[in-house]
Amino acid sequence: MMRTISCGQAVVEVFKAEGVRYIFGMPGGHTIGIYDALYDAPTIQHVLIRHEQHAASMAAGYAQLTGEPGICLVTAGPGATNLVTSVAEAYVGALPMIIIAGRGATRNAHRGASQEIDQVSIFGPMTKWAVRVDRPDLIVECLRQAFVIARSGKPGPVLIDIPQDVLASQVEFPAYRPAGRPAAPRGNRDAIAEAAAALARGQRPLIVSGGGAIASGASAELRRLAERLAIPVLTTLAGRGVLPDDHLLAAGGIGHHRQAITKQLLPDADVVLAIGARFEQQETNWQPDFLPAPEATYIQVDLDPTELGRSVVPAVGIVGDAKAVLEDLLAELDTAGAPDLSSRLADNPRVEQLARMRAKLEAEIDGMAASTSTPLHPIRVLRAIREAFPRTATIGIDVGVLAQGMGGAYPYFKIYEPRTTIVPSSFYGMGFVASAFPVAGLVRPDHPAACLVGDGSFQMVMNILPTAAELKVGVTWCVLNDAALGSIRDIQERAFNGRYLGTEFSFVPDYARLAEACGCFGAKITTPDEIAPALERARAANAEGRPAVLDFHVAKERLAGSLEFFKR
């Protein structure tokens, strides 16, 4: 049945049909027509942010936790341009997002209208599609295409730029058929057979799993393959949780997050299967010993054909959905009669060797976690946070913490399930995760949530706290406060003989009092015996719908992996 409605209402009707649950944004004069339509759409919750950057951050976080597009709704000019940094994060991180941005009326175009700027050109390089819709009859079809494009192939953000007078116009609205999720493309069968044969005959095979495996929901298939052939699994930051960190075959991270186990396994492997992993700079540092050995058979699986060979040229390249490719690899192993080692996994010599290496590393970490020093040893803080939050907790890892090789690294902070983390892409915007984090309480309200963030990053986005308090979400920011831009200070220390400039804070805000002023629970922790009680009080506040900020005063301790990575 055809009906005539405003274009603002048409936008909301499409969102309803596509299953949108949350819209992250701030109203403005150019988009007020959409807000008026949202007034009568109780199934969609509008999240009022205090700065548009947070709208894009929360939309990206929503995409990480759900796999569905996050929605941003902002007004023209500065409302749109304030999104840029976090939209770039989503683009680099292949996170689906749909941005609805207002624009001045078409009659005022190119005449110096208020807040007029070429938003399509600005967002073009960091979106999969950016389009201005100047006709009311094109809005519905453009929105349908936006959902198709954001979800399909390598996911990513899309911008729909709608002038104010177009939104106010009437349009005929037909019965809307949702775009839905695209079909998962399968890989080339000959390449899959070649990959299966290489894995089966390998003496020291290794799996490197990335965000592509998480995005395709391939955790169960990856686990079956790893267990069948007793293959240790390394993960990128975006791939964390694809295999529980206490699984017998979990071996840690790569690049900045490598440790003694990784340093032995990766260069020693004769077959390396990369599933949705890119070996980008933070995972390689462009150094040979961070990469598979040149003589190893490198197998790369990726949904995006342009990713094949960007960093490491594969012997076998497979374009396809990670879950579908892993299903076909398992079927090929069955057809070829490859052995199944899963029933006696713990007795496998290679698994036993991995267990010994893990035990040695765990013992080293136990020693650091037992430190009674002040300022606090960061590993003691991280261990306490992990113990205070259950396996199913949502964990955010902001760039300052992960850059020091602790918060984002196995086994210093363990992750146990897929889609339980919000992490940055290789764009690494400071504060991106911290500003996204209230979405954890919306998407997974029955699971506690902790965000690991450095003090430099937190200061960039502290105005996210009123939004969290307004939402009454049970999330806790754990600020590892060393009064510095730590990872950059580290470079000055190691490469420039301690010539520090612009990396140490002579004034540090009182984050606990700031939290209280914003309606959150806050506590400052300076001694070891204060750690556990503070975490307990934060969890209690969260249970009552009150966000929390814990200000941990930590020492400038660094791990060997971080020291190696930044060595120049």
Secondary structure, DSSP 8 states (H G I E B T S, - for coil): --EEEEHHHHHHHHHHHTT--EEEE---TTTHHHHHHHTT-TTSEEEE-SSHHHHHHHHHHHHHHHSS-EEEEE-STHHHHTTHHHHHHHHHTT--EEEEEEE--GGGTTTT-TT---HHHHHGGGSSEEEE--SGGGHHHHHHHHHHHHHSSS--EEEEEEEHHHHHSEEEE---------------HHHHHHHHHHHHH-SSEEEEE-HHHHHTT-HHHHHHHHHHHT--EEE-STTTTSS-TTSTTEEEE-GGG--HHHHHHHHH-SEEEEES----HHHHTT-GGGS--TTSEEEEEES-GGGTTSSS--SEEEES-HHHHHHHHHHHHHHHT----GGGGGG-HHHHHHHHHHHHHHHHHHHHHT---SSB-HHHHHHHHHHHS-TT-EEEE-HHHHTTTSTTSTTTS---STT-EE---TT--TTHHHHHTHHHHHH-TTS-EEEEEEHHHHHHSGGGHHHHHHHT--EEEEEEE-SB-HHHHHHHHHHSTT---S-B-SS---HHHHHHHTTSEEEEE-SGGGHHHHHHHHHHHHHTT--EEEEEEB-----HHHHHHT--
